Amino acid sequence: MKTKKHKNSEFKKRVKETVNLIYNNTVNEPQTDGFAKYRKNTLFTLCGSALCTMGIVENVGNKTKPQYVWTEGEPETWMINRVMDLVREKRHGYGQKKPVVKTEPAIIPTVVTPTPQPVLALVNFSDQQIWDELKSRGYVITDGRLCKPNFLN
């Protein structure tokens, strides 16, 4: 079983070899076919992209006809470490589907209009019947006014 340290050293070795290959292809004359011919080698593409991001390799052509040129000195340890970090960042999500964010359907509040209650004609009731009904619902007379007290529990 390979340890994490062993995997890191293998990965660093592969990145170093890839950076050296890119250096050899771009240091003397521009690489006119871009990184397209190495499409099957994902690490080569990611390292080339990282070097372009860092400004070590520049495209002096255009997008349709790239010409990559090495602009710095020979590959150094700091370059390889930085390329390795950038490749890890890009490779972290490489080939993985983005999580699907499910959005809940918009809930539209429905306005419920209360059904009108039939109005009772007070003419049909006596004063005592009306007062008894109000008392049963909690109404009292205070200072000559009819009110319904609310108590806090």
N, C-alpha and C positions, 0 to 999 in steps of 0.2 A: 504494500500500500504506500502510495506516495504521500509525503507530508506536504503541508502548505508551503513550507520554505522551499522544498524541492520543486514544486509546481511553479513558484515564483521565479526561481532561477532558470527553469526551462523556458518560461514565458519571456523573461528578460533576454535570454539567449536568442530566441526566435525574433524578438523585436529588434535586437541589435543587428542580427543578420539581415533583416528586412531593411532597416535604415541604411546599412552599408550598401545593399543592393541598389536602393534608390539613389544614394550618393554616387555610386559608380555610374549609374545610368544618366545622371543629370549634371555632373560636375564639369565635364569637358564640353559637351554640346547639349542643346536642349533635347529633352525627351519629347518627340513630336507625336507619339501615339498616346500620350497621357498615361493614365493608369488603367485604361480600358482593356488592354490585352491581359492584364492580371486580374480581371473581374472574378475569376474563380478563386483567387487567393484573397479572402476577406481581410486578412491581416495586412497584406500589402496595400490594399485600398484604404484601410483605416490609418495605417502609418503615414501614407502619402497625404491623406486629408489632415492628419495631425501636424505634419511638417508644414503644410500650407497655412494652417491656422496659426502656427507659431511664427510664420514669416521666414522660415529657413529655406523653403522651396517656394518659388513664385511662378505664377503662370504669366509668361510674357506674350502669350498668344491671346486667344479669346476662348469663349466657352465651347464653340463648335470645333475649333482647331487649337487645342491647348498645346503649349510648349513650356514644359516645366524646366526650371533652371535652379540649381543649388546656389544660394546666395551667401552662405556662411562658410566658416572653415570646416575642417574635417569633423565627422561626428564625434562628439564628446560624451562623457558619462552623463552629464546633466541633461543633454539633449535626449538621450535614450531614456532616461528616467522620466522626463516630462512627456515624451511621446508615449511611453508605457502608461502613464497616468491618463492621458487623453484617450488612448485606445480603450482602456478599461471603462472609462466613463461612457464612451460611445457603444462599446460592446455590451455593457450592462443591459441595455434595453434592446440590443440587436436581435432581431428574429422573434421577439416576443410581441404578442398582440397587446395593444393598449387596452386597459380595462374599460369595459363598456359601462358608461354611467347611465343608469336607468333613471329617467326623470318621471316623477309621478305626474299623472294627468292633472291638469289644472282643475281645482275644485271651484266650481262656480256656486256661490251661495244662492240658495233659492229663497225668495222672499215669500213667506207664508202670510197671507192676509187672514186675520181672524174672521171667522164667520160671524156675522152680526147676530147678536142675541135678540130675541123678540122683546120689544119694549112693553113692559107691563103698564097698563094704565093705572095710576095710583088712585084713580077715582073709585075703583071697585073695592078698595080696602078701607077699613076704618083706621083712624089715627092710632088706636091701641095696637092693631095688627102690624102697622108699619113700625111703631116703636119696638115692639117685641122682636120683629125681624132684625132691626138694627142692633139691638142689644145682643141677640144671638150671634151676630157677626163681629162683636167686640167694640161697638161704638158707645161713647159716653158723652155726657154734656158737661163741659168745663167752662166756667166763666160765661155762661150763656151761649156757648158755641158747641156745635156737634163736631166731635173729633174722634179719631181712632188712634189710640196710643200704640206706639211701637216700643217694645222693651228690648234692650240689649241683654243677651244672656251672658 
